[in-house]
C-alpha cells in the first residue's frame, strides 16, 4: 500500500518515537523523507 510513496513521520516523546516508526515504515517500501520526535504537551 505504501510502496513508492513518500512519508513524513511525527513521533511522540511519551509514545512511539519517530525512529521506531521509521524502522517499521522502511519495511513497506516507502521512502521516509522526514522523521522527528516531538513533545506534545
PDB file of N, CA, C, O and CB in Angstrom:
ATOM      1  N   UNK A   1       0.816  -1.191   0.000  1.00  0.00           N
ATOM      2  CA  UNK A   1       0.000   0.000   0.000  1.00  0.00           C
ATOM      3  C   UNK A   1       0.869   1.269   0.000  1.00  0.00           C
ATOM      4  O   UNK A   1       0.496   2.261  -0.626  1.00  0.00           O
ATOM      5  CB  UNK A   1      -0.933  -0.010   1.206  1.00  0.00           C
ATOM      6  N   UNK A   2       2.000   1.254   0.679  1.00  0.00           N
ATOM      7  CA  UNK A   2       2.861   2.431   0.764  1.00  0.00           C
ATOM      8  C   UNK A   2       4.055   2.370  -0.183  1.00  0.00           C
ATOM      9  O   UNK A   2       4.878   3.286  -0.200  1.00  0.00           O
ATOM     10  CB  UNK A   2       3.352   2.599   2.174  1.00  0.00           C
ATOM     11  N   UNK A   3       4.158   1.316  -0.960  1.00  0.00           N
ATOM     12  CA  UNK A   3       5.308   1.161  -1.852  1.00  0.00           C
ATOM     13  C   UNK A   3       5.397   2.328  -2.828  1.00  0.00           C
ATOM     14  O   UNK A   3       4.402   2.720  -3.438  1.00  0.00           O
ATOM     15  CB  UNK A   3       5.218  -0.165  -2.622  1.00  0.00           C
ATOM     16  N   UNK A   4       6.614   2.883  -2.967  1.00  0.00           N
ATOM     17  CA  UNK A   4       6.902   4.024  -3.843  1.00  0.00           C
ATOM     18  C   UNK A   4       6.214   5.322  -3.408  1.00  0.00           C
ATOM     19  O   UNK A   4       6.035   6.221  -4.230  1.00  0.00           O
ATOM     20  CB  UNK A   4       6.486   3.693  -5.252  1.00  0.00           C
ATOM     21  N   UNK A   5       5.830   5.437  -2.150  1.00  0.00           N
ATOM     22  CA  UNK A   5       5.247   6.664  -1.601  1.00  0.00           C
ATOM     23  C   UNK A   5       6.287   7.359  -0.737  1.00  0.00           C
ATOM     24  O   UNK A   5       7.225   6.721  -0.258  1.00  0.00           O
ATOM     25  CB  UNK A   5       3.957   6.359  -0.776  1.00  0.00           C
ATOM     26  N   UNK A   6       6.128   8.660  -0.535  1.00  0.00           N
ATOM     27  CA  UNK A   6       6.996   9.435   0.358  1.00  0.00           C
ATOM     28  C   UNK A   6       6.241   9.628   1.672  1.00  0.00           C
ATOM     29  O   UNK A   6       5.038   9.886   1.677  1.00  0.00           O
ATOM     30  CB  UNK A   6       7.403  10.828  -0.283  1.00  0.00           C
ATOM     31  N   UNK A   7       6.968   9.500   2.793  1.00  0.00           N
ATOM     32  CA  UNK A   7       6.327   9.531   4.108  1.00  0.00           C
ATOM     33  C   UNK A   7       7.046  10.519   5.017  1.00  0.00           C
ATOM     34  O   UNK A   7       8.276  10.552   5.059  1.00  0.00           O
ATOM     35  CB  UNK A   7       6.314   8.123   4.747  1.00  0.00           C
ATOM     36  N   UNK A   8       6.265  11.333   5.754  1.00  0.00           N
ATOM     37  CA  UNK A   8       6.783  12.192   6.814  1.00  0.00           C
ATOM     38  C   UNK A   8       6.286  11.612   8.127  1.00  0.00           C
ATOM     39  O   UNK A   8       5.101  11.307   8.258  1.00  0.00           O
ATOM     40  CB  UNK A   8       6.330  13.697   6.633  1.00  0.00           C
ATOM     41  N   UNK A   9       7.178  11.455   9.101  1.00  0.00           N
ATOM     42  CA  UNK A   9       6.840  10.791  10.358  1.00  0.00           C
ATOM     43  C   UNK A   9       6.951  11.765  11.520  1.00  0.00           C
ATOM     44  O   UNK A   9       7.973  12.431  11.690  1.00  0.00           O
ATOM     45  CB  UNK A   9       7.751   9.577  10.592  1.00  0.00           C
ATOM     46  N   UNK A  10       5.894  11.844  12.319  1.00  0.00           N
ATOM     47  CA  UNK A  10       5.887  12.641  13.544  1.00  0.00           C
ATOM     48  C   UNK A  10       5.695  11.692  14.717  1.00  0.00           C
ATOM     49  O   UNK A  10       4.596  11.181  14.937  1.00  0.00           O
ATOM     50  CB  UNK A  10       4.766  13.739  13.514  1.00  0.00           C
ATOM     51  N   UNK A  11       6.767  11.458  15.469  1.00  0.00           N
ATOM     52  CA  UNK A  11       6.688  10.590  16.630  1.00  0.00           C
ATOM     53  C   UNK A  11       6.381  11.400  17.880  1.00  0.00           C
ATOM     54  O   UNK A  11       6.448  12.630  17.865  1.00  0.00           O
ATOM     55  CB  UNK A  11       7.989   9.810  16.806  1.00  0.00           C
ATOM     56  N   UNK A  12       6.048  10.715  18.948  1.00  0.00           N
ATOM     57  CA  UNK A  12       5.715  11.353  20.221  1.00  0.00           C
ATOM     58  C   UNK A  12       6.713  10.906  21.279  1.00  0.00           C
ATOM     59  O   UNK A  12       6.998   9.715  21.398  1.00  0.00           O
ATOM     60  CB  UNK A  12       4.261  11.012  20.657  1.00  0.00           C
ATOM     61  N   UNK A  13       7.241  11.844  22.041  1.00  0.00           N
ATOM     62  CA  UNK A  13       8.252  11.539  23.047  1.00  0.00           C
ATOM     63  C   UNK A  13       7.730  10.555  24.096  1.00  0.00           C
ATOM     64  O   UNK A  13       8.466   9.662  24.516  1.00  0.00           O
ATOM     65  CB  UNK A  13       8.717  12.820  23.724  1.00  0.00           C
ATOM     66  N   UNK A  14       6.495  10.701  24.517  1.00  0.00           N
ATOM     67  CA  UNK A  14       5.926   9.824  25.542  1.00  0.00           C
ATOM     68  C   UNK A  14       5.200   8.615  24.950  1.00  0.00           C
ATOM     69  O   UNK A  14       4.683   7.772  25.683  1.00  0.00           O
ATOM     70  CB  UNK A  14       4.969  10.609  26.415  1.00  0.00           C
ATOM     71  N   UNK A  15       5.168   8.538  23.639  1.00  0.00           N
ATOM     72  CA  UNK A  15       4.513   7.421  22.957  1.00  0.00           C
ATOM     73  C   UNK A  15       5.526   6.657  22.137  1.00  0.00           C
ATOM     74  O   UNK A  15       6.498   6.124  22.672  1.00  0.00           O
ATOM     75  CB  UNK A  15       3.363   7.915  22.062  1.00  0.00           C
ATOM     76  N   UNK A  16       5.298   6.605  20.836  1.00  0.00           N
ATOM     77  CA  UNK A  16       6.201   5.904  19.931  1.00  0.00           C
ATOM     78  C   UNK A  16       7.105   6.941  19.255  1.00  0.00           C
ATOM     79  O   UNK A  16       6.602   7.815  18.548  1.00  0.00           O
ATOM     80  CB  UNK A  16       5.402   5.065  18.867  1.00  0.00           C
ATOM     81  N   UNK A  17       8.426   6.864  19.456  1.00  0.00           N
ATOM     82  CA  UNK A  17       9.343   7.839  18.862  1.00  0.00           C
ATOM     83  C   UNK A  17       9.459   7.662  17.343  1.00  0.00           C
ATOM     84  O   UNK A  17       9.245   6.575  16.806  1.00  0.00           O
ATOM     85  CB  UNK A  17      10.725   7.718  19.507  1.00  0.00           C
ATOM     86  N   UNK A  18       9.803   8.756  16.676  1.00  0.00           N
ATOM     87  CA  UNK A  18       9.931   8.757  15.217  1.00  0.00           C
ATOM     88  C   UNK A  18      10.829   7.678  14.644  1.00  0.00           C
ATOM     89  O   UNK A  18      10.429   7.008  13.692  1.00  0.00           O
ATOM     90  CB  UNK A  18      10.435  10.062  14.779  1.00  0.00           C
ATOM     91  N   UNK A  19      12.044   7.474  15.188  1.00  0.00           N
ATOM     92  CA  UNK A  19      12.920   6.442  14.622  1.00  0.00           C
ATOM     93  C   UNK A  19      12.322   5.032  14.679  1.00  0.00           C
ATOM     94  O   UNK A  19      12.594   4.213  13.801  1.00  0.00           O
ATOM     95  CB  UNK A  19      14.241   6.450  15.348  1.00  0.00           C
ATOM     96  N   UNK A  20      11.521   4.743  15.693  1.00  0.00           N
ATOM     97  CA  UNK A  20      10.886   3.423  15.773  1.00  0.00           C
ATOM     98  C   UNK A  20       9.841   3.259  14.669  1.00  0.00           C
ATOM     99  O   UNK A  20       9.738   2.197  14.056  1.00  0.00           O
ATOM    100  CB  UNK A  20      10.234   3.220  17.157  1.00  0.00           C
ATOM    101  N   UNK A  21       9.074   4.309  14.424  1.00  0.00           N
ATOM    102  CA  UNK A  21       8.087   4.281  13.344  1.00  0.00           C
ATOM    103  C   UNK A  21       8.801   4.150  12.000  1.00  0.00           C
ATOM    104  O   UNK A  21       8.361   3.410  11.120  1.00  0.00           O
ATOM    105  CB  UNK A  21       7.202   5.559  13.369  1.00  0.00           C
ATOM    106  N   UNK A  22       9.912   4.881  11.854  1.00  0.00           N
ATOM    107  CA  UNK A  22      10.680   4.838  10.601  1.00  0.00           C
ATOM    108  C   UNK A  22      11.147   3.427  10.278  1.00  0.00           C
ATOM    109  O   UNK A  22      11.061   2.999   9.127  1.00  0.00           O
ATOM    110  CB  UNK A  22      11.887   5.772  10.683  1.00  0.00           C
ATOM    111  N   UNK A  23      11.632   2.709  11.258  1.00  0.00           N
ATOM    112  CA  UNK A  23      12.093   1.339  11.018  1.00  0.00           C
ATOM    113  C   UNK A  23      10.954   0.458  10.522  1.00  0.00           C
ATOM    114  O   UNK A  23      11.166  -0.399   9.665  1.00  0.00           O
ATOM    115  CB  UNK A  23      12.698   0.744  12.296  1.00  0.00           C
ATOM    116  N   UNK A  24       9.766   0.654  11.040  1.00  0.00           N
ATOM    117  CA  UNK A  24       8.606  -0.128  10.582  1.00  0.00           C
ATOM    118  C   UNK A  24       8.193   0.267   9.170  1.00  0.00           C
ATOM    119  O   UNK A  24       7.877  -0.599   8.353  1.00  0.00           O
ATOM    120  CB  UNK A  24       7.421   0.060  11.541  1.00  0.00           C
ATOM    121  N   UNK A  25       8.192   1.552   8.877  1.00  0.00           N
ATOM    122  CA  UNK A  25       7.769   2.045   7.566  1.00  0.00           C
ATOM    123  C   UNK A  25       8.736   1.603   6.472  1.00  0.00           C
ATOM    124  O   UNK A  25       8.318   1.350   5.342  1.00  0.00           O
ATOM    125  CB  UNK A  25       7.658   3.573   7.581  1.00  0.00           C
ATOM    126  N   UNK A  26      10.023   1.508   6.795  1.00  0.00           N
ATOM    127  CA  UNK A  26      11.017   1.087   5.800  1.00  0.00           C
ATOM    128  C   UNK A  26      10.703  -0.291   5.229  1.00  0.00           C
ATOM    129  O   UNK A  26      11.045  -0.567   4.079  1.00  0.00           O
ATOM    130  CB  UNK A  26      12.410   1.079   6.418  1.00  0.00           C
ATOM    131  N   UNK A  27      10.070  -1.146   5.993  1.00  0.00           N
ATOM    132  CA  UNK A  27       9.755  -2.497   5.527  1.00  0.00           C
ATOM    133  C   UNK A  27       8.614  -2.505   4.518  1.00  0.00           C
ATOM    134  O   UNK A  27       8.377  -3.527   3.875  1.00  0.00           O
ATOM    135  CB  UNK A  27       9.402  -3.385   6.705  1.00  0.00           C
ATOM    136  N   UNK A  28       7.895  -1.379   4.362  1.00  0.00           N
ATOM    137  CA  UNK A  28       6.764  -1.318   3.435  1.00  0.00           C
ATOM    138  C   UNK A  28       7.177  -0.897   2.039  1.00  0.00           C
ATOM    139  O   UNK A  28       6.382  -0.999   1.105  1.00  0.00           O
ATOM    140  CB  UNK A  28       5.720  -0.367   3.957  1.00  0.00           C
ATOM    141  N   UNK A  29       8.428  -0.417   1.874  1.00  0.00           N
ATOM    142  CA  UNK A  29       8.881   0.040   0.572  1.00  0.00           C
ATOM    143  C   UNK A  29       8.687   1.528   0.367  1.00  0.00           C
ATOM    144  O   UNK A  29       8.971   2.043  -0.714  1.00  0.00           O
ATOM    145  CB  UNK A  29       8.169  -0.707  -0.503  1.00  0.00           C
ATOM    146  N   UNK A  30       8.203   2.237   1.392  1.00  0.00           N
ATOM    147  CA  UNK A  30       8.017   3.691   1.308  1.00  0.00           C
ATOM    148  C   UNK A  30       9.350   4.398   1.521  1.00  0.00           C
ATOM    149  O   UNK A  30      10.268   3.849   2.130  1.00  0.00           O
ATOM    150  CB  UNK A  30       6.976   4.176   2.351  1.00  0.00           C
ATOM    151  N   UNK A  31       9.441   5.623   1.010  1.00  0.00           N
ATOM    152  CA  UNK A  31      10.640   6.444   1.200  1.00  0.00           C
ATOM    153  C   UNK A  31      10.362   7.431   2.325  1.00  0.00           C
ATOM    154  O   UNK A  31       9.448   8.248   2.215  1.00  0.00           O
ATOM    155  CB  UNK A  31      11.043   7.193  -0.123  1.00  0.00           C
ATOM    156  N   UNK A  32      11.133   7.368   3.399  1.00  0.00           N
ATOM    157  CA  UNK A  32      10.979   8.280   4.528  1.00  0.00           C
ATOM    158  C   UNK A  32      11.754   9.560   4.203  1.00  0.00           C
ATOM    159  O   UNK A  32      12.976   9.529   4.052  1.00  0.00           O
ATOM    160  CB  UNK A  32      11.486   7.625   5.872  1.00  0.00           C
ATOM    161  N   UNK A  33      11.038  10.687   4.096  1.00  0.00           N
ATOM    162  CA  UNK A  33      11.681  11.948   3.736  1.00  0.00           C
ATOM    163  C   UNK A  33      11.889  12.859   4.950  1.00  0.00           C
ATOM    164  O   UNK A  33      12.685  13.796   4.892  1.00  0.00           O
ATOM    165  CB  UNK A  33      10.851  12.671   2.687  1.00  0.00           C
ATOM    166  N   UNK A  34      11.176  12.586   6.049  1.00  0.00           N
ATOM    167  CA  UNK A  34      11.311  13.417   7.253  1.00  0.00           C
ATOM    168  C   UNK A  34      10.887  12.601   8.456  1.00  0.00           C
ATOM    169  O   UNK A  34       9.852  11.935   8.428  1.00  0.00           O
ATOM    170  CB  UNK A  34      10.464  14.722   7.145  1.00  0.00           C
ATOM    171  N   UNK A  35      11.693  12.651   9.527  1.00  0.00           N
ATOM    172  CA  UNK A  35      11.366  11.977  10.774  1.00  0.00           C
ATOM    173  C   UNK A  35      11.707  12.900  11.928  1.00  0.00           C
ATOM    174  O   UNK A  35      12.782  13.499  11.957  1.00  0.00           O
ATOM    175  CB  UNK A  35      12.121  10.628  10.901  1.00  0.00           C
ATOM    176  N   UNK A  36      10.791  13.015  12.878  1.00  0.00           N
ATOM    177  CA  UNK A  36      11.058  13.799  14.073  1.00  0.00           C
ATOM    178  C   UNK A  36      10.292  13.203  15.247  1.00  0.00           C
ATOM    179  O   UNK A  36       9.300  12.496  15.075  1.00  0.00           O
ATOM    180  CB  UNK A  36      10.673  15.283  13.861  1.00  0.00           C
ATOM    181  N   UNK A  37      10.778  13.508  16.430  1.00  0.00           N
ATOM    182  CA  UNK A  37      10.080  13.125  17.659  1.00  0.00           C
ATOM    183  C   UNK A  37       9.831  14.402  18.432  1.00  0.00           C
ATOM    184  O   UNK A  37      10.771  15.134  18.745  1.00  0.00           O
ATOM    185  CB  UNK A  37      10.904  12.081  18.514  1.00  0.00           C
ATOM    186  N   UNK A  38       8.585  14.675  18.740  1.00  0.00           N
ATOM    187  CA  UNK A  38       8.191  15.907  19.406  1.00  0.00           C
ATOM    188  C   UNK A  38       7.541  15.601  20.751  1.00  0.00           C
ATOM    189  O   UNK A  38       7.148  14.468  21.028  1.00  0.00           O
ATOM    190  CB  UNK A  38       7.235  16.716  18.519  1.00  0.00           C
ATOM    191  N   UNK A  39       7.438  16.632  21.572  1.00  0.00           N
ATOM    192  CA  UNK A  39       6.761  16.534  22.866  1.00  0.00           C
ATOM    193  C   UNK A  39       5.448  17.299  22.735  1.00  0.00           C
ATOM    194  O   UNK A  39       5.459  18.527  22.648  1.00  0.00           O
ATOM    195  CB  UNK A  39       7.655  17.108  24.049  1.00  0.00           C
ATOM    196  N   UNK A  40       4.330  16.601  22.721  1.00  0.00           N
ATOM    197  CA  UNK A  40       3.018  17.215  22.583  1.00  0.00           C
ATOM    198  C   UNK A  40       2.399  17.389  23.967  1.00  0.00           C
ATOM    199  O   UNK A  40       1.704  16.502  24.461  1.00  0.00           O
ATOM    200  CB  UNK A  40       2.098  16.361  21.669  1.00  0.00           C
ATOM    201  N   UNK A  41       2.658  18.545  24.589  1.00  0.00           N
ATOM    202  CA  UNK A  41       2.127  18.818  25.933  1.00  0.00           C
ATOM    203  C   UNK A  41       1.109  19.934  25.848  1.00  0.00           C
ATOM    204  O   UNK A  41       0.536  20.326  26.865  1.00  0.00           O
ATOM    205  CB  UNK A  41       3.264  19.193  26.926  1.00  0.00           C
TER     206      UNK A  41
END
